[in-house]
Amino acid sequence: MNELDFYLFDVDHGQCAAIRLPNGRWCVFDLGASATFSPIQWISWRLAGVPLLQTTVSHLHGDHVADFGNLIAVGTEFLRLPAYDHL
């Protein structure tokens, strides 16, 4: 039986959603974090050295990219950022 685990981290004004695939890999949507909790660090100790499969950021507001530094430290195979909106 294949299982897929979904996590939604509510980190103050931001959020981070994560899916653990049946093969143990992780996909992350947005990189919200708080001063006391990092979803990426929480996920990283479960990775056993395997980089995140995919990371997507919905928009470039601080509450959606607060954990970017931890993501770079852990590593990701694919990172999708939206086009910068000049309006």
Backbone bond lengths (Angstrom), bond angles and torsions (degrees), N, CA, C in turn:
res aa  C-N    CA-C-N  psi(-1)  N-CA   C-N-CA  omega(-1)  CA-C   N-CA-C  phi
1 M - - - 1.447 - - 1.527 109.68 -
2 N 1.315 117.33 129.27 1.454 122.13 177.36 1.516 109.48 -89.76
3 E 1.311 115.67 135.87 1.458 120.76 178.26 1.511 109.88 -121.28
4 L 1.301 115.24 144.41 1.455 122.85 176.86 1.523 106.16 -124.73
5 D 1.333 117.09 126.05 1.462 121.53 -179.67 1.519 109.47 -105.94
6 F 1.325 116.35 133.15 1.467 122.52 179.43 1.518 109.05 -115.75
7 Y 1.328 116.39 131.98 1.459 122.39 178.62 1.526 108.36 -125.36
8 L 1.311 116.92 136.93 1.460 122.14 173.29 1.517 106.93 -124.58
9 F 1.323 115.46 114.98 1.458 121.82 -178.82 1.522 108.82 -97.64
10 D 1.309 117.16 119.07 1.463 122.67 175.78 1.523 106.74 -95.16
11 V 1.316 116.42 105.89 1.460 121.25 -174.88 1.527 109.52 -117.61
12 D 1.304 115.05 82.14 1.459 122.74 -178.85 1.525 109.66 59.70
13 H 1.336 117.75 -114.88 1.464 120.95 -175.73 1.526 113.00 -88.86
14 G 1.310 118.24 -5.14 1.456 120.69 -179.28 1.513 111.24 -117.65
15 Q 1.314 115.42 176.06 1.451 120.52 177.35 1.518 110.13 -141.19
16 C 1.296 114.14 162.16 1.449 122.31 173.85 1.522 106.04 -145.57
17 A 1.317 116.93 127.27 1.455 121.48 176.06 1.523 108.09 -111.41
18 A 1.321 116.51 140.88 1.459 120.66 -178.91 1.520 109.84 -138.26
19 I 1.318 114.90 143.32 1.459 121.81 177.11 1.530 107.29 -123.55
20 R 1.323 115.48 127.15 1.466 119.96 172.40 1.519 107.02 -99.33
21 L 1.311 115.47 117.06 1.456 122.59 -176.52 1.533 110.48 -76.64
22 P 1.319 117.31 162.03 1.468 120.17 179.16 1.530 113.82 -55.73
23 N 1.341 117.77 -27.57 1.466 120.29 179.88 1.531 112.74 -84.86
24 G 1.342 117.27 4.79 1.463 121.24 177.74 1.514 114.86 90.97
25 R 1.313 117.61 -7.94 1.463 121.51 179.21 1.517 109.80 -78.11
26 W 1.328 117.24 160.04 1.461 122.64 -177.34 1.521 111.24 -120.80
27 C 1.327 116.68 143.27 1.460 124.51 169.43 1.527 106.39 -120.20
28 V 1.322 116.54 135.61 1.464 121.58 -176.35 1.519 109.52 -124.34
29 F 1.327 115.55 137.83 1.460 122.17 177.08 1.527 108.19 -119.89
30 D 1.291 116.16 117.41 1.467 126.16 -176.03 1.522 110.96 69.70
31 L 1.310 115.31 157.33 1.461 121.99 -172.07 1.522 111.84 -128.79
32 G 1.319 116.92 43.43 1.454 120.24 176.92 1.519 110.62 -66.70
33 A 1.326 116.40 148.54 1.461 122.61 177.89 1.519 107.87 -153.45
34 S 1.317 116.23 162.02 1.461 120.18 175.27 1.523 108.78 -116.21
35 A 1.304 116.74 177.96 1.459 120.69 179.38 1.529 111.62 -66.50
36 T 1.323 117.17 -21.92 1.464 120.47 -175.17 1.527 113.83 -114.78
37 F 1.333 118.89 -4.50 1.462 120.35 -177.28 1.515 110.99 -145.96
38 S 1.326 115.85 131.81 1.456 123.82 176.31 1.523 109.19 -118.01
39 P 1.345 117.98 109.99 1.463 118.80 176.14 1.527 113.09 -57.88
40 I 1.323 117.30 -36.71 1.463 120.34 -179.21 1.523 110.49 -65.45
41 Q 1.323 117.91 -41.46 1.467 119.56 176.15 1.527 110.55 -65.48
42 W 1.330 117.74 -38.52 1.464 121.63 178.04 1.522 110.15 -60.99
43 I 1.327 116.25 -43.77 1.461 120.95 178.59 1.528 110.74 -69.58
44 S 1.327 117.89 -39.22 1.465 121.64 -171.10 1.525 113.14 -61.38
45 W 1.325 118.56 -34.00 1.464 117.27 179.66 1.521 111.39 -75.10
46 R 1.331 117.67 -8.92 1.461 121.88 175.08 1.539 111.93 -95.28
47 L 1.321 117.10 -6.62 1.464 121.17 -173.86 1.517 114.53 -81.98
48 A 1.311 118.02 -25.13 1.466 122.18 -178.05 1.525 111.74 53.42
49 G 1.334 116.48 45.18 1.459 121.09 175.15 1.516 115.80 83.58
50 V 1.320 118.52 -0.51 1.466 121.59 179.60 1.523 108.49 -90.97
51 P 1.337 119.65 126.61 1.468 120.05 179.82 1.522 111.70 -67.47
52 L 1.323 115.13 156.74 1.457 119.79 175.08 1.513 108.85 -59.59
53 L 1.301 116.34 139.07 1.459 120.81 -178.35 1.520 111.67 -68.81
54 Q 1.324 116.14 -47.79 1.465 119.49 -176.44 1.516 109.36 -150.85
55 T 1.323 115.55 141.05 1.451 121.98 175.46 1.516 108.10 -131.92
56 T 1.328 116.89 131.16 1.453 122.68 179.09 1.523 108.91 -128.20
57 V 1.319 116.29 133.62 1.463 122.55 176.66 1.524 107.29 -111.12
58 S 1.339 116.60 126.84 1.469 120.76 -175.16 1.521 112.45 -73.01
59 H 1.325 117.18 -40.28 1.460 121.03 177.01 1.527 109.16 -159.38
60 L 1.307 116.01 160.51 1.464 121.35 -168.67 1.529 113.73 -92.61
61 H 1.314 117.07 49.66 1.457 121.28 171.98 1.526 108.15 -94.59
62 G 1.318 115.83 149.94 1.456 121.16 -176.40 1.515 114.47 -53.10
63 D 1.340 117.18 -36.80 1.467 119.50 -178.44 1.531 112.83 -74.16
64 H 1.326 117.71 -5.97 1.464 121.31 177.53 1.527 112.43 -110.38
65 V 1.324 117.53 -4.80 1.467 120.99 179.52 1.528 112.31 -129.82
66 A 1.328 117.94 13.86 1.470 121.62 -174.83 1.532 113.16 -60.54
67 D 1.319 118.05 -26.36 1.466 121.33 -176.48 1.526 112.45 -100.67
68 F 1.322 117.27 18.79 1.464 122.25 -176.07 1.528 111.88 -60.38
69 G 1.323 117.29 -41.36 1.471 120.41 -179.82 1.520 112.29 -60.22
70 N 1.325 117.02 -40.64 1.463 120.12 177.53 1.523 111.46 -68.64
71 L 1.321 117.22 -33.96 1.456 120.18 176.75 1.527 110.78 -62.34
72 I 1.321 116.87 -44.79 1.463 120.90 179.90 1.530 110.14 -61.70
73 A 1.335 117.18 -38.07 1.463 120.86 179.65 1.534 111.53 -66.90
74 V 1.332 117.46 -37.07 1.465 122.10 -178.89 1.525 110.71 -79.31
75 G 1.331 116.14 -42.49 1.458 121.03 -178.98 1.515 112.22 100.92
76 T 1.305 115.61 148.46 1.456 122.21 177.59 1.520 108.13 -145.84
77 E 1.317 117.16 143.30 1.460 120.77 179.00 1.521 111.67 -78.32
78 F 1.322 116.72 -28.93 1.461 120.55 -177.19 1.516 108.05 -144.98
79 L 1.323 116.88 129.77 1.459 122.25 178.27 1.515 108.27 -128.23
80 R 1.328 115.91 121.46 1.463 120.48 178.55 1.512 108.34 -113.18
81 L 1.328 114.91 121.84 1.458 122.53 175.28 1.516 108.47 -115.20
82 P 1.322 117.84 144.50 1.461 119.78 178.84 1.513 110.83 -72.84
83 A 1.309 115.63 161.28 1.460 120.76 173.75 1.529 108.55 -65.71
84 Y 1.297 116.59 141.90 1.457 121.52 179.72 1.529 109.28 -68.81
85 D 1.327 116.39 128.36 1.470 122.44 -179.81 1.527 108.08 -92.11
86 H 1.311 117.60 116.36 1.465 122.42 -177.48 1.508 113.25 -82.36
87 L 1.316 118.42 -3.25 1.467 121.00 -178.38 1.489 112.38 -81.79
